[in-house]
Amino acid sequence: VVTPHLGASTAEAQDRAGVVTAEQVRAALRGGVVTNAVNIAAVRPEAMEALAPFVPLCEQLGCLAQGLGDGAIDRVEVEFHGRIADHDTRLLGIAVLVGILSGHTEEPVNLVNAPAMAEERGIDLRELSEAASDDFTELVKVRIGEVEVAGTGVGPRNVPYLVGVWGQSFYMPFADHLAIFRYADRPGMIGRVGTAFGEHGVNIVSAAVGAEASGDEAVMALTTDAPVPNGVVEEIAAGDGFFVGRAVDL
């Protein structure tokens, strides 16, 4: 721990330095954002205050996009819309990389080493910021190939919510265990998923469906209280009318 000149070393400055140090150590141990780390992307304090709550959202979007895709990743596109676009969003782009790489590397991935690890694997990160956002105050989109996922933060604590997958919109909180299906929009499809889950003892906690009125495809997202066996998802995805099925653990 290194501290700068402490304002004539007053008692108040000494106390504050100790409090900040404790806060930073706690954040590091809990996997949070260590805002004063010397080897992290430099972000102004006022920007860090606005961006830090969205780090978990970006990590989850990265993890989900990776889990829904197929094959190697060579390009990641991230879009920031709304108020967060007014800030330097490099930290959030790195958080997306953390989500993409987590669980797929020999060493743990964090906000410090993620850019170097992505570069070693030939992953190119492209970011776009746009102040306009039609539906949400803040919106983050992550695109890997044909897979696109979108999310936002809800409430004063910016709780991560999933609001779009494969171009279809819905509104549901993130959870540790997700199952996503892309299928033909016709009667009975939702019931087939529920029946299959029930027969295999998979408990659905929440579900949301996105389907455009003029379209012929829909996307269903479900959260469960335990990991969904891949065999169950593959069985459903192999059925008539289903295009893609994935189980993702965040």
N, C-alpha and C positions, 0 to 999 in steps of 0.2 A: 504494500500500500504506500503510495507516494502522494503527499499533499503539497500544494503550493504555499506561498507566503500567506499566513493566516491573519491578515488584518491586524498587525501589531500583536498577534498571539493573545487576544483577549480570551477570557473564560468562555464567553459565548461562542467564539470561533472554534475553540478547542472542542467544546461540546458538540457543535454542529458537525465538525470533521469526524468525530466518533460515530455520530448517528448516521451520516452518509455512508461511512465505511461499512457499518453493520447492515444497512439497507442493500448495499451493493453485493455483499457476501451472501445475504439471504436470497437475492434475486438469482445469483449464479447457482446456488445449490438447488433452487427450485426450477431451474431451466428458464428463468425469465430473461429480460433484457438488462444487461450490465451497461448502463448508459455511459459510464465513465471509463470503460475499458480503453486502453491506449491503442489496441490493435483491432478495433471494430470500426465500421464505416462512420466517419465523422458526421455528426448531426447536431445542429444547433439546439440548445436546451429547449427553446419554445417549440421547435419542430418535434423533438423527441417526446415531449408531453402529448402532442397530438397523435403521433404515429405509434408509440409503444403499445397502446391497447389493441392495435390491429395486427400485431405480430402473430399472435396465436391463430387468427383467422387466415392469414397468408400461409402459415405453415400447413394448416389443415387443407386449404385449397390445393396447395402443391402436392400434398400426399394423396388427395382424392384424384386429382388429374393424372398423377402417375399410375394409380391403381386402376383407372378406367382405360388406360391406353394399352397398346400392344407394341412390343419391340423396344429397340434402343431409342433414347432421347437425344436429339442433337440441337433442338431449338425450343426455347420456352418464351412465350409472349405473355406479358403481364400488363393489364390496363388498370389505371387508377382513375376513378371518376368522383367528382364532388369535391368536398372541402379538403380531403387529404391530398388532392392533386396540386394544391397550392404549396406544398412542402417538398423538400428533397426526399424522394421516396426510395432511395437506394436501399435503406434498411429493410423495407418491406419486400423488395425484390429478392434480397438475400434470404429473407424468411421463407419465401416461396421455394428457393433452392434447398433450404433445410428440409422442408416437407418432402420434396421430391427425392432427396438422397437418403433420408433417414431409413434405416433398416436395410439399405442396399450397399453399405460400405463396411469395411473391416473395422474402422475406428468411428467413434461417435461423431456426429455432425452437429455443428453449432454455427452461430452467427459470425464467428471469427474465421473458421476454416472452410465454410461452405463455398465461397467464390473460388478458392484455389482448387477444391475438390471437383467442382463443376468444370473448371477449365481443363483439368487433367483428363476428364472424361469426354471432352469435346462438346460440352453443353453450352450453347450460346443463349444468353439472356437478353431479351429485348423488352424495354419498358416504354409505355405510352401514358401520358397524363392528360386528362381532359377535365376541365372545371365543371362542365355541364354533366348533370346526372338527372334523368327524367323521373325515376321512380324512388331513388334513395338518396339520402344526404351524402353517404359515402358508399362506393361500390368498387369491388375488386374482381377482375376477371382474369383467369389463368387459362391459357390455351397451349396445348401440346398436340401437334398434328391436328386431327379432326376432333379431338376432345376439348370441350370448353366448359369450365365450371365458373360459377360466380357466387359471391358472398358479400355480406355486409355485417356491420356491428349494430346490435340493438340495445337500446336503453342506455342509462348513464354508465354502465360497466362495459358497453360495447360487446355484448355476448355474441359470439360468432353464429351467424345464420346462413344456411345454404339457400340461395334464391334462384339458381339456374344450373341446369346440366344439359349439354347437347342442344342448346338453344331453346329449351322449354323452361318456363318459369314456374316456381312455386315458392313456398316460404316455410322453412322448418329449421329448428336448432340443430347444430352439429351434435354428434354423439360419437362415442368410441367405436361403435360398430354400425356400419352402413351396408345396405344392399341397394344397388341401382339397376333398374331394368329399362330397356328401350324396346318398344313393342308397337304393333299395329293398334291403332285406337279404335277398338270395337268392343261390344258388350262381353262381359265375362272374364276379361283378362285380369282384372284386379282380384276377383274371387279365386282364380286359379293360383295366383301367388299366395294368397292367404291360406288356401287349402293345403298347398304343398308345405308351407312353413308349419302349419299346425300338425300335419302328419309326421313331420320330422322333429317335433318338439321345439321349434324355434319360436320364441315369444317376441311378437312385434310390439314395440313401445310406441312408435309414431309412424305415420305415413303421409306422403304428399304426392300429388299427381299434377304434372304439367302437360297441357295439350292445347295447341292452338285450335280455335274454332274452325278454321279453314284447312287444317292439316289432317294427315292420315296417320301420323305417328304420335306417340305419347311417351313420357318418361315418368317412372315411378321411383320414388326414393323412400326407403324404409330404415328406421333405426331399430336395433334389437338390444336386448340386455346381455347378450353374449355373442361371440363370433359366430357367423353363419358358415356352416361347412360348405366348402367349395362344391361338393357333390350335389348339394341341394340346389345351389344356384345354377350349376350346369344342367341339372335335370329340367329346371324351369326354362332356361334359355334355349334348350333343345326343342321345346314345344312349338307347335304351330303358331305363328304370329309373333314370336319373340325374336328380336334381332341381336340383342346384347344383354348379358347379365354379369354383374360383377359384385363381389363382396369385398369391402375395404375396411380395414381396421386402422384407425387413426392413432 
